[in-house]
């Protein structure tokens, strides 16, 4: 699950047992996050990225696939 809202997107993914990717854009406020890596303290994501491109690149790496140019 990819999302920018820790309270809904990430919490829902975590509750379902899915891998969660928090995108630091949109709803997410990196200044309000309390953990060291900018992740949300109450609903931490499995991974944290800066934008959707980084999220897609991460998924491709995690799935061991080559990126297409």
C-alpha positions in Angstrom: 0.0 0.0 0.0 1.3 3.4 -0.9 -0.1 6.4 0.8 0.5 9.9 2.3 -1.9 9.7 5.2 -0.5 7.7 8.2 -3.9 7.7 10.0 -5.8 6.0 7.2 -3.5 4.7 4.4 -0.7 3.4 6.5 -2.8 2.3 9.5 -5.1 0.3 7.1 -2.2 -1.3 5.4 -0.5 -2.2 8.7 -3.8 -3.6 10.1 -4.2 -5.8 7.0 -0.6 -7.1 7.3 0.5 -5.5 4.1 3.8 -3.7 3.3 3.2 0.0 3.6 5.0 2.9 1.9 4.6 6.4 3.3 5.1 9.1 0.7 6.3 12.4 2.3 4.0 14.6 0.3 0.3 15.5 0.2 -1.3 15.0 3.6 1.8 13.8 5.3 3.6 16.5 7.4 7.2 15.6 8.0 7.5 18.2 10.7 4.7 16.5 12.7 6.4 13.1 12.6 8.2 12.1 15.7 10.4 9.2 14.8 14.0 9.7 13.7 13.6 8.8 10.1 10.5 11.0 9.5 8.1 8.1 9.8 4.9 8.5 11.7 5.2 7.5 15.3 1.7 6.1 15.8 1.3 4.4 12.4 4.8 3.7 11.2 5.1 2.6 7.6 7.4 -0.3 6.5 9.2 2.1 4.2 9.3 5.9 3.8 10.0 7.7 0.5 10.0 11.4 -0.7 7.6 11.0 -3.7 5.7 8.6 -5.9 8.7 8.0 -8.2 10.7 6.8 -5.3 7.8 4.6 -4.2 7.7 3.0 -7.6 11.5 2.6 -7.7 11.3 1.0 -4.3 8.6 -1.5 -5.3 10.7 -2.5 -8.4 13.7 -3.0 -6.2 11.7 -5.0 -3.7 10.2 -7.2 -6.4 13.7 -7.6 -7.9 12.7 -6.2 -11.3 14.6 -4.0 -13.6 13.4 -0.4 -14.1 12.4 0.4 -17.6 13.8 3.7 -19.0 
